[in-house]
Amino acid sequence: MKILTCPLNGPRNISEFTYGGELKAMPDPKACSTAEWADYVFNCENRRGLVTEWWLHNASSYWFLAERHTGTDEVLRTFDPRELFTQRVDFAAQETRS
């Protein structure tokens, strides 16, 4: 059984989680093109090595980050996104992209 440690709920079976993709810099929603936004949403580097990824604990709807080596599948640490992000992006207030 594979265990992943949720920063909020502690160690849990991997079946309780959903992978959310690689952490990457978000383009400016007001200034980027539709193609740039689609690239951000749908494409990933898929490189071998240490990658920071989004994970969701399904039962609590808690999103967190994990540092995982994609070659060995070893999770080095999990942590709350507030360690990296100090403010939220309000998409509802954004203008429509062209």
N, C-alpha and C positions, 0 to 999 in steps of 0.2 A: 504494500500500500504506500502510495506517495503522499507525503505530508507537506503542506505549504503553511507558513506561519503568517496569519493575518495580523497586522499591527493593532487592530481593534479587538479581535476575537480570539487571538492565540492560534495554536497549531490546529489545523483542520485537514480532512481528507481532500485531495486535489479535486474530487468530484463536486465540491462546494463552490468552485471558482470558475470564472470565465476570463479567458485571455482577452485583453483589450488592445494589444498592439504595442509597438515600440514608442517610447517617449521621443518626440522630436519637436523641433522648433515650429511653432504655428505661424504661418504667414499672416500678415495684417489683413483681417477680413474686409476692411474698407478699401484696401489698395490692390489686392491680388486679383489675378484673372481667374476665370472659372477653371481653366486648365491647371493653374497653380494650386487652387483649392482642391481639385480632384486628386492631384498628385499627393497632396498632404494627407487626404482622407484615405485613399485606397492603396497607395504604394508604400513599400518598406524596403530597407536596405537588405534585410535577411543575411546579415554578415555573421561569420563565426567569431565568437569571442564574447566579451562582457557587454551586455546590453541592458539598458534600463527599460522596463516594460510596465504597462498599465495592467492591473488585475482587478477583478471585481469579486468580492465575497457575495455570492448570490443571496444568501439568507438574510444578510443585513443591508444589502445594497451599498456596501462600503467600497469605494474605489481607493486603491493604494498603488504604490510603486514597488517593483522588485528588481534587484540587480541579479541577473541570471547569465551564466556562461552557456551560450547556445551549443557549444561542442560537447560539453559534459552534462548539461542540463542541471548543473549545480546552482542552487539559489544561494547567493552570498549574503543577501540581506533583504528585508522588506521594510518599508517605511511609509509614513504618512506624507502625502503630497505637499502638505504645508511646509515641509522642510525646503522645498524648491519654489513654491508659488506663494506670493503674498497678496494677490488679488485675483478676482474672477473676471472672466470675459463675459460681458452682457451681450449675447448675440441678438436678443430681441431689440436692442437699441441700435444695432448696426444697420447701415443702408444696404440695399440690395447690390450684390456684386454684379459686374458686367461680364 
